[in-house]
Amino acid sequence: MFGITKRIALIVLAVWLIATGLFALVDLSFTGSGLVLNILALAAGVLILLQGDSWSAKIGMILLGVWLVLRGLVAVAEVSFQGINLVLNLLAIGAGALILLEE
């Protein structure tokens, strides 16, 4: 079961990354496109965090999951607090660095 969830998590993450890049690159948008991207980010983050034992030693992936969930919540549920951008940026740097170091 964890293998299927891991594969789905990576597919959702890949779709989010591709859509985010394309939307920005070709200045593409449609009604609700921001909501779609934020829901994809939230879903990918939750699926990554649900991996449990599968990625337990991969702190970079956990940070990535947390970053995706927070990024999605900030926009979808309008969650905000002072310094949220700093937290998101630090999580992104930490996740990226640890993912590179763990591989």
WOVEN-V186268 format. One record per residue. PHI is phi in whole degrees, 0 to 359 (* if undefined). PSI is psi as a letter, one per 40 degrees, with the letter a starting at -180 (* if undefined). Layout:
phi->{PHI/PHI}
psi->{PSI/PSI}
//
This chain:
phi->{*/296/296/294/297/297/296/296/301/291/293/297/298/297/298/298/297/296/297/300/295/295/300/285/292/256/53/268/203/212/301/90/297/297/296/300/298/291/291/298/298/298/296/298/298/297/297/295/291/286/298/58/297/302/240/300/275/260/298/300/291/296/297/299/300/297/299/297/297/298/299/294/293/303/272/287/260/53/284/205/205/297/90/301/294/297/299/297/294/293/298/297/296/297/298/299/296/291/297/296/289/285/271}
psi->{d/d/d/d/d/d/d/d/d/d/d/d/d/d/d/d/d/d/d/d/d/d/d/d/d/e/f/h/i/i/h/e/d/d/d/d/d/d/d/d/d/d/d/d/d/d/d/d/d/e/d/b/d/d/f/d/e/g/d/d/d/d/d/d/d/d/d/d/d/d/d/d/d/d/d/d/e/f/h/i/i/h/e/d/d/d/d/d/d/d/d/d/d/d/d/d/d/d/d/d/d/d/*}
//
